[in-house]
Amino acid sequence: MELGNLGFLQNIIENEGDKSLQSLSTEFGRESSRDDRGYAVEEQNVLSLFKNITSMMLTPKSNNEPFQPLMQMADGRRSALPADLSHSELTILANLVERINHVALKARVYDLLWICCKPKKPSHAKCAIDFYIKDGIKVDTWRHTGKKEIERAYRLARQLNDRERITKIEEIIISSFNNDAEGFVDIAYSIAELVENLNALKEHNLNIAERLESLGASLKSKGHLKDAIRYFELSSRKYKKSLNEDKHVVTLVQAAESYALDAENHFNLGAGSKLIANSLFENAIHAYRKVPAKYRDEYSIDERISKLRHGLNESGKHTLNGVCQT
């Protein structure tokens, strides 16, 4: 199918305030069903095609099936998947991709071409990687789509054994992790979690552990205990991987202390929080039990656990009394 003018497609992209693929999918679908636009049949087909490919959910953990349907019905009906794309539709995408002026959409199209075309063309995967990482890590899109796109790019680069692109992605990741700007500090844990899931940047384990510990301590001092616990626990795992057992234990203890503080805070809030306190006391005890035996005397682990057991019993009594009184 020949399409000389892509203006109708680009106008939709430019006029859509939310540039996310999910938002574009809704708009492409709306436009494809309108009768007042005077779209040619070929143009309506292209709009429907782009509605389908932008509706797919990126699930980067799977190299072979990185896209899942947005909707899956109990009766077997579902929204679009890569396997639904016909040869003619893949040809359309291949012919149009270089003329698309939208970074995430170009990455999506190249990725689908890599997955679906036979024989596979490494150039498709390389282009997908390049557009996935083109804008680096952006705070405002990281949690929604950015993390998945960086993960997909890294897994693709490893699949190709493309050392140049692997290195480039790792540089983007570690630079963003070490960025002290407020927005980047807020996503530092999520970035480190991605590194952990990818088993990447092993030479940076110590640096990552130290920064997570520092950020965890800051969160703990501000009373943000749930977040502090996550930072300390991941920091502890990173210290263990860097073979620094002393710091591994320090952060284990910090996590346990944070659980204990959170438990005490909830216990003192009133009857309604006693059940939460009970669970947190149990978590604190479990966290202290992770400390290796040779460090238990140094950190008075048995005494701390004994104190926590008392808190656990007291919170349990209050919870039981509350149930009996209702």
N, C-alpha and C positions, 0 to 999 in steps of 0.2 A: 504494500500500500504506500502510495506516495503522498507525503504531506509537505507542501511547499512552505506553508506559513504556520509557525508554531505560536503565533501571537495569542491565540485563544487560550492556550495552556499557560503561557507565561503571565498573561494578565491575571489569571486566577491566583497564581503563586504570589505575584506582587501585591495584589489587593487583599490577600488574606492576612489579617493582623497577626495571628498566631501562626508562625512558620513551621510548627511541628508537623510531622508526617501524618499523625492521627487527625489533626485539624484539617490538613490538606485533603485527606481521604474523604472527610465529610463534605468538603466543598466540591471536590471532583464529582462525588456521587450526586450532589444536589444539582450541579450544572448539567450532568449527563442526562438527567430526567426532565429538564426544562424544555418546553416547546416554543418559548418566546425568543430564544436566542438565535434561531435559524442555523443551528449547527448542521453540517453535512453528516451523513451516516458515518463516514470514516472518522470524523472528529468526535462524534458521540462514542464510538467504539474506543478511541484513544482515551477519552475521559473515563470510561468504565474500566479500562485497563489500568489506568493510573490510580483510580479509586481502589482497585483490588490490591495492587502492589504496595500502596501506602497504608493499607489497613492491617497488613501482617505484623505480628509482634516479634521483635527481635529477641531471641533466646540464645545468647552466644555460647553457652556452655557446651552445646552440641555442634561439632564441626560439620556433621552430615545433615542435620536438620535444625539450622539456626533460626528458622522462622516458623511460628505457630499461628493458627487462625485466631483472629480477634474474638470470634464467637464460636462456641461448640454446643449444639443442641442435643438434648437427650435422645432425640429420634435419629441422630446421625448427621443431621444437616450442620453445616459449618460455613464460615466465611472463607475467603481465598487462601490458598497455599501455593508455594512455588510449583508443585507438581501439576497444578491446574493450567499453567501457562502453556499455550500451544506453540508450535514451531513458528507460526506466522506472528504471534504476539512477541516472541523473543526477537524475531527479526525487526519488528517495529521498535522495540526497546533499544536494540543495538544501533539502529539508524538514527534514533532521536537523542541518545544519551549525551552526546557531546554538545548538543544545542540547548540542554537544560541548564538554567541558571539558578540552581538551588543545591547547595553542597550536600545536605543529607539525602536529598532525592537522588543525586548522582551516585552517591555511595550505595544506596539501596538498589538502584538499577544495575550497577556493575556487579554487586554481590549476587544478585539473582542470575545475571548472565553467567557468572562463574559457576554457580550451583547447577544451573539447568542446561547449559549448552554442551553438546557433545560433538567433537572432543572438547575437553576443557582447555581454555586459554588462560595461562598464568597472567597475561596482561590484564584480564578482567579482574582478577583477585588483587593485583597490584594497584589498579586504579581504585578499587573499592577501599583498600587500606588507606591510600593517599587522601581520599575524600573523607573517610571516617576521622582522620586525625588532622585534617587541614586547619581547623580552628583551634587545635590544641584542646585543653581542658577548660571549659567555661563553667563558672560557678552556678550560673542561673539554669543551666540545662543538665548538669551533672547527674542529679538524682533521678531525673525523668528519663533521659535517653543517653546522655553523654557517657556514663559509666559502661553501659552495654555496648556502645559503639567503640569505645577504646578497647574493651575486652575482645570484641569481635575482630577488630583490626589486629590485635596482638596474636590471637589464635590463628588468624589467616596467615600472618607473617611466619609463624612457627610451622604451619602446615607447608608453606612454600620453602621453609628453611632460608628465609631471606634475612640474612644477618644485618644488612644495612637498615632495613625497615624495623626490625626488632630493636636495634640500638636506638633508632630515632624515637620509637614509641616509649622505650624505657626512659629516655632523657626527658620526654614530656611528662611522664608519670612522676619521676623523682623530683623534677623541678617544681611541679605543682604541689607535691607533698610537702616540700620544704618552704613553700611560699608563705610568708608571714602575714600577708594581707588577710583581713578579717574573714572574708568569704571563704578563702582557701583553708584557713584554720578550721572552719566549720565542717569542711568535707575531708579533712586529713584522715580521719578514721576510715571513712569509706574508701579512700584511695589506698590506704594500707591494707584494707580488707581485700581489695581487688588484687593487690600484689601477692597477698597470701594465697588467694584462690588460684592464681595463675602459677604459683610457685616460681615467681620471677625475681629478678634483682637480688639474688642471694648475697652478693657482695655488699649490699646495702642493709642487710639485716640489723646490724648493730646501730647504724644511723637511724633506721626506722624505729627500732626499739627505744632508743634514747629520746627521740622526739615524742613518741607516743607517751612515754613515762612523764615527760615534762608537761605535756598538754593535759594528761590525766591528773597530775598534781595540781595544776591550775584549776581544773574543773572541780576537784575535790575541795579546794580552799574556798571556792565560791558556792559550795553546797549542791553542785550539780552531780550528785552521787551516782545516779544510774549511768550517765555518760562516762563518768570517771572510771567506773567498773569496767566498761567495755574497753576503754583505752588501756587500763592496766593489764587486763587479761590478754589482749593482743600483744602488748608490749612484752609480757612475760613469755609468750610463745616465741616471739622474735629473739629475745635474749637467749632462750634455750637453743634455738637454731644457730645462733652465733657462738654457742658453747660458753656463754658467760653465766655460769650457774648461780653465782652470788646475786647478780642483778635479776636473774630469773626468779629467785626466791623473794627478793625485795619487792618486786612488782606483784607477785602472788599475795604477799602479805598486805600490800597496799589495796589490792582488790578486796581481800577479806575484810580489812578495816572499813572500807567504804560500804560493804554490805552491812557490817555491824552498826555503823553510824546511821545508815538509812533505816535499819530495823528499829534503833532507839528513837529516831525522829518520829517514825510512824506510831510506835508504842505510846509516845507522849502526846500524840495528837488527839486521842480520844477513842471511845469505844469503836467507832466505825472503822478505825485504821488498825485495830488489833489483829485482824485476820491477815492483813498485808504484812504487818510486823512479824507475825508467826512464820510466814513463808521466808521472809528476809533473814530471820534468825537461823533458819535451816540452811539457807544459802551461804551465810557467813561461816557456819560450822563446816559445811562441805568444802568451802574455799580454804579454810585453815588446814583441813586434812590433806590438802594437796602439797603442803610444805613437806619436803623430805625429812626423814627422821633425824638426820644429823644436824638440822637447823632448828629443831623444835625447842630445844632449851634456850638457844640464843634469842628466839622471838617469843618465849613464854607461851608456846602454842597451847599446851594443856590447860594452863590457867585461863587463857582467853576463851577456849572452848567451854570450860566449866562455867564461866560467866555468861556465855551465850546460852548455855543449856538452861540456866536460871531464867534468863529472859524469855526463852522459848516456852518454858513451863508457865510463866506468868501470863504471857500473851495467850497461851492455850486456855488457861483458866478463864480469862476475861472473855475470850471468844465463846467458850462453852456457856458461861453465865449469860452472855448476851442472847444466845440461842434459846436458853431455858426461859428467859424472861419474855420472849416474844410469843 
